[in-house]
Amino acid sequence: MTRNPLDFVSSSSYPRIIVTRKVIMKKFLPLMLVAGLALAGCSSSTEPSSGASETPTPAPSSPTAEATTAESPTVDPEASDEYAFATGMTFGKVTRSGEPSKELKAFLEAGSEAQGEDYKDAFQFWTVKIDNREGFEDAFVNSLFGYDEAGKEYTFVRTLDLVEAAQEALPDAPENATAESAEWKQHKELFDLYSAAFESEQYSAKPGAVKEFTVVTGDELPSEFAKMTIDLGGLVGEADVITLEDAESQGYPLDF
């Protein structure tokens, strides 16, 4: 099932999201808006909800001097479901499958099931594991890109970005509602689901850490990619994603 969020969301509505991420966020806002409207009773209050937290937007990525790259890599998903990458002293693996956290799953299910839909029809999840034991900077999955033979780009982002997009769609707290009212209980149910989903997400792999992340896309993916790259954000930079066989031949450490 292919969504076209561009028909529903105007990027000018979300000025706090930096320009380079606006297009990415558009892929995910419509389902989150559905969740807000379905669970919160469409309150018209102008009083903002309390307790919503924000995470700092990661700094733009810059390449490292020691970036390890593969020469003209080709990714063949039929050969393996696992791939690897390296930049400097930071290594990682990509798996062509994944699941959102149980907290994020509950939030997505609440919104999509209320509309008789299935969030699995809208999103595909992959797994990225980062080995930063020898790294010197925080590493996180800023984005994962795939390119087909025609050069079309497909984008994955962290599930944390999906949760942050949900914050934009959270409705206001009901005006003049008591704690015992149905309107307030509906609002609290939605916010509790959102808060739990936010708290469940990994933010980064600090130097010395090995962390697993789930990434998500709203794109309809091709059967294979001609090339894949990953942006690890901050000062870590970008890397080509290659097959495990190629990674082993180049001496990548894969014991994580």
C-alpha positions in Angstrom: 0.0 0.0 0.0 1.5 3.3 -1.1 0.7 6.5 0.8 1.0 10.0 -0.7 1.4 12.3 2.4 2.2 15.2 0.1 -1.5 15.4 -0.7 -2.3 16.1 3.0 0.6 17.9 4.7 2.1 21.2 3.9 5.8 21.5 4.9 5.2 25.2 5.9 3.1 23.9 8.8 6.1 22.6 10.6 8.8 25.3 10.7 10.7 23.8 13.6 11.8 20.8 11.5 15.0 21.8 9.6 14.7 22.0 5.8 16.7 18.8 5.1 14.2 16.7 7.1 10.9 18.3 6.0 10.4 16.0 3.0 11.3 12.9 5.2 8.8 13.9 7.8 5.9 14.3 5.3 6.0 10.6 4.8 4.8 9.9 8.3 2.6 12.7 9.5 -0.8 11.6 8.0 -1.1 8.4 10.0 -0.1 10.2 13.2 -2.8 12.8 12.5 -5.2 10.0 12.1 -4.1 8.7 15.5 -4.7 12.1 17.1 -8.1 12.6 15.7 -9.2 9.0 16.4 -8.2 9.0 20.0 -8.6 12.5 21.3 -12.1 13.5 20.2 -10.9 16.4 18.0 -10.7 19.0 20.8 -10.8 22.6 19.5 -8.9 24.1 22.5 -6.0 26.5 22.1 -4.4 25.4 25.4 -1.3 23.4 24.5 -0.9 19.9 26.0 1.6 19.6 28.8 4.5 17.2 29.2 5.5 16.9 25.5 9.2 16.7 25.3 11.5 17.5 22.5 14.9 16.1 21.6 17.6 18.3 20.0 17.9 18.1 16.3 21.2 16.4 15.5 23.9 18.5 13.9 24.4 18.2 10.2 26.7 15.3 9.4 30.2 15.8 8.2 32.6 13.2 6.7 35.5 11.9 8.8 39.1 11.8 7.5 39.2 8.0 8.1 36.0 7.0 6.4 36.2 3.4 5.2 34.4 2.9 1.9 33.8 0.1 -0.6 34.6 0.6 -4.3 31.4 0.8 -6.4 29.4 -1.5 -4.1 26.3 -3.2 -5.4 23.6 -4.4 -3.0 21.8 -7.6 -4.0 19.0 -8.4 -1.4 18.5 -11.8 -3.0 22.0 -12.8 -1.9 21.6 -11.9 1.8 19.3 -10.1 4.2 22.2 -8.6 6.1 24.7 -5.9 5.1 27.5 -4.0 6.7 29.1 -0.5 6.7 32.1 1.2 8.2 33.2 4.8 8.6 36.3 5.6 10.6 36.3 3.3 13.6 32.5 3.0 13.6 31.0 -0.2 12.1 27.5 -1.5 11.7 25.1 -4.0 10.1 21.8 -3.5 8.3 19.1 -6.2 8.3 16.2 -6.1 5.9 13.6 -6.7 8.6 12.6 -5.2 11.9 9.9 -4.4 14.3 8.9 -1.2 16.1 9.1 -1.3 19.9 6.0 -2.6 21.6 5.3 1.0 22.8 5.5 2.4 19.3 3.5 -0.5 18.0 0.7 0.2 20.5 0.6 3.9 19.4 0.6 3.0 15.7 -2.1 0.3 16.2 -4.3 2.7 18.2 -4.4 5.2 15.4 -4.6 2.9 12.4 -7.1 0.3 13.8 -9.5 3.1 14.8 -9.7 3.8 11.0 -9.9 0.1 10.1 -6.4 0.2 8.7 -3.1 -1.6 9.5 0.1 0.5 10.1 2.1 -2.4 8.5 0.5 -1.4 5.2 1.9 2.1 5.5 5.4 1.4 6.8 8.3 -1.0 6.4 10.8 -1.5 9.2 14.5 -2.5 9.0 17.1 -3.0 11.7 20.5 -1.1 12.0 23.1 -2.2 14.6 25.9 0.2 15.3 29.2 -1.0 16.8 30.8 2.2 18.2 33.2 0.4 20.6 36.2 2.0 18.9 34.5 5.2 17.8 35.1 8.7 19.1 31.8 10.4 18.5 28.1 9.7 19.1 26.7 7.7 16.2 23.0 7.5 15.2 21.0 6.6 12.1 20.3 10.0 10.7 19.0 8.4 7.5 19.5 5.3 5.3 19.2 5.7 1.5 18.7 3.1 -1.2 18.9 3.6 -5.0 17.5 1.4 -7.7 18.9 0.9 -11.1 17.1 3.9 -12.5 18.6 6.1 -9.8 15.4 6.6 -7.8 16.0 7.3 -4.1 14.3 5.5 -1.2 14.6 6.9 2.3 14.6 5.3 5.8 14.7 7.3 9.0 14.8 6.3 12.7 11.6 5.3 14.4 12.4 8.1 16.8 11.8 10.5 13.9 8.4 8.9 13.4 7.6 9.5 17.1 8.8 13.1 16.8 6.5 13.6 13.8 3.6 12.3 16.0 4.3 15.2 18.4 3.3 17.6 15.6 -0.1 15.9 15.3 -1.0 15.7 19.0 -4.2 17.7 19.6 -4.5 20.3 22.3 -5.8 19.4 25.7 -9.6 19.7 26.0 -10.6 23.1 27.3 -12.3 23.3 30.7 -12.4 19.5 31.0 -12.2 17.8 34.3 -10.0 14.8 35.1 -13.0 12.6 35.2 -14.5 13.7 31.8 -14.4 11.4 28.8 -12.6 14.1 26.8 -9.8 14.4 29.3 -9.4 10.6 29.6 -9.3 10.3 25.8 -6.6 12.9 25.6 -4.6 11.3 28.4 -4.8 7.9 26.7 -3.3 9.4 23.5 -0.6 11.3 25.3 0.4 8.3 27.5 0.7 6.2 24.3 2.8 8.9 22.7 5.0 9.4 25.8 5.7 5.7 26.1 6.6 5.4 22.5 9.0 8.4 22.8 10.7 7.0 25.9 11.2 3.6 24.2 13.3 4.9 21.4 17.1 4.8 21.2 18.8 8.1 20.4 22.4 7.3 19.8 25.3 4.9 20.3 27.9 6.7 22.4 31.6 5.9 22.0 32.1 2.4 23.5 28.6 1.3 22.9 26.9 -1.2 20.7 23.2 -0.2 20.0 20.4 -1.6 17.8 18.0 0.8 16.1 14.9 0.3 14.0 14.5 2.4 10.9 11.3 3.0 9.0 10.2 4.0 5.5 6.9 4.9 3.9 8.3 4.2 0.4 7.2 1.2 -1.7 10.6 -0.6 -2.0 12.0 -2.2 -5.2 13.0 -5.8 -5.2 16.7 -4.8 -5.1 18.9 -1.8 -4.7 21.9 -0.9 -6.9 23.5 1.1 -4.1 22.8 1.9 -0.4 24.3 4.5 1.9 23.9 5.4 5.5 24.3 8.7 7.3 25.4 8.3 10.9 25.1 12.0 11.7 27.1 14.4 13.8 30.9 14.0 13.2 30.7 10.4 12.2 29.6 10.9 8.6 28.3 8.7 5.8 29.2 5.2 4.6 28.4 2.8 1.8 26.3 -0.2 2.8 27.8 -3.4 1.3 27.2 -7.1 1.5 28.5 -9.1 4.4 30.7 -11.1 2.0 32.3 -7.9 0.7 32.6 -6.6 4.3 34.4 -9.8 5.4 36.8 -9.6 2.5 37.7 -6.0 3.5 38.3 -7.0 7.1 35.3 -5.4 8.8 34.8 -6.6 12.3 31.4 -8.3 12.4 31.5 -9.9 15.9 28.6 -7.8 17.3 
